[in-house]
Amino acid sequence: MESVNSSSSQSSNSVETEEAIAEKSSEQWFNEQFDNLLPKIQERWPDLARQTLEATKGSLDELINVISLHSGNNDFGVKEQLEEIFHSASDKTRDLAESLEPLEKQLEDLLDELNSTLRPRIERPIRKRPLFAIGIAAGIGVLFGILLSGGKRN
């Protein structure tokens, strides 16, 4: 009988631990995204001063309490509205990331093409005349040094 009770208490502790971890990670995400979400929160509750919202220091529970006190809504209603804001922000972020994927692929392809076409064209003359290439590089270095120092000498 004890083994049944201990296994059920272990599973309930496991569920509580998982919920605590999920809550901590969502709290951490909220702290990281607070500055980005602040305009949306102000848009939803325009009567709240920015300083009042910033005073919560990114704590989700404090923010819910402040908003519910000023708006007259209960904590549950405020939390649901904040969750809507969070989901819309994360959806926009996901959409942005998805729209950047083709551009990233296109950029990689262009860089690969440049590497395969331009690199041999640059390497060939350098391999044929290395001393000349070193002289050109040194001359350009001296020229940049003079330009950056402004031509001033002590």
Solvent accessible surface area in square Angstrom, and as a share of the most:
residue,aa,sasa,rsa
1,M,185,0.83
2,E,150,0.67
3,S,81,0.52
4,V,96,0.55
5,N,86,0.44
6,S,55,0.35
7,S,61,0.39
8,S,63,0.41
9,S,54,0.35
10,Q,122,0.54
11,S,62,0.40
12,S,51,0.33
13,N,85,0.43
14,S,52,0.34
15,V,78,0.45
16,E,105,0.47
17,T,73,0.42
18,E,114,0.51
19,E,109,0.49
20,A,47,0.36
21,I,108,0.55
22,A,60,0.46
23,E,119,0.54
24,K,149,0.63
25,S,61,0.39
26,S,54,0.35
27,E,46,0.21
28,Q,108,0.48
29,W,85,0.30
30,F,1,0.00
31,N,75,0.39
32,E,114,0.51
33,Q,56,0.25
34,F,15,0.06
35,D,108,0.56
36,N,103,0.53
37,L,3,0.02
38,L,0,0.00
39,P,74,0.47
40,K,69,0.29
41,I,0,0.00
42,Q,46,0.20
43,E,129,0.58
44,R,97,0.35
45,W,22,0.08
46,P,102,0.64
47,D,141,0.73
48,L,11,0.05
49,A,51,0.40
50,R,101,0.37
51,Q,134,0.60
52,T,41,0.24
53,L,0,0.00
54,E,75,0.34
55,A,66,0.51
56,T,3,0.02
57,K,174,0.74
58,G,2,0.02
59,S,28,0.18
60,L,24,0.12
61,D,92,0.48
62,E,87,0.39
63,L,0,0.00
64,I,11,0.05
65,N,73,0.37
66,V,31,0.18
67,I,0,0.00
68,S,15,0.10
69,L,146,0.72
70,H,119,0.53
71,S,46,0.30
72,G,68,0.65
73,N,60,0.31
74,N,102,0.53
75,D,72,0.37
76,F,138,0.57
77,G,22,0.21
78,V,0,0.00
79,K,88,0.37
80,E,82,0.37
81,Q,54,0.24
82,L,1,0.00
83,E,71,0.32
84,E,100,0.45
85,I,8,0.04
86,F,23,0.10
87,H,115,0.51
88,S,46,0.30
89,A,23,0.18
90,S,35,0.23
91,D,63,0.33
92,K,115,0.49
93,T,90,0.52
94,R,131,0.48
95,D,87,0.45
96,L,107,0.53
97,A,51,0.39
98,E,98,0.44
99,S,64,0.41
100,L,90,0.45
101,E,107,0.48
102,P,85,0.54
103,L,107,0.53
104,E,101,0.45
105,K,120,0.51
106,Q,105,0.47
107,L,103,0.51
108,E,87,0.39
109,D,69,0.36
110,L,95,0.47
111,L,99,0.49
112,D,95,0.49
113,E,104,0.47
114,L,93,0.46
115,N,80,0.41
116,S,75,0.48
117,T,76,0.44
118,L,80,0.40
119,R,133,0.48
120,P,52,0.33
121,R,166,0.60
122,I,94,0.48
123,E,55,0.25
124,R,132,0.48
125,P,77,0.48
126,I,84,0.43
127,R,184,0.67
128,K,147,0.62
129,R,142,0.52
130,P,73,0.46
131,L,149,0.74
132,F,117,0.49
133,A,24,0.19
134,I,113,0.57
135,G,43,0.41
136,I,86,0.43
137,A,65,0.50
138,A,57,0.44
139,G,41,0.39
140,I,86,0.43
141,G,43,0.42
142,V,94,0.54
143,L,103,0.51
144,F,118,0.49
145,G,38,0.36
146,I,93,0.47
147,L,115,0.57
148,L,156,0.78
149,S,65,0.42
150,G,55,0.53
151,G,52,0.50
152,K,168,0.71
153,R,225,0.82
154,N,207,1.06
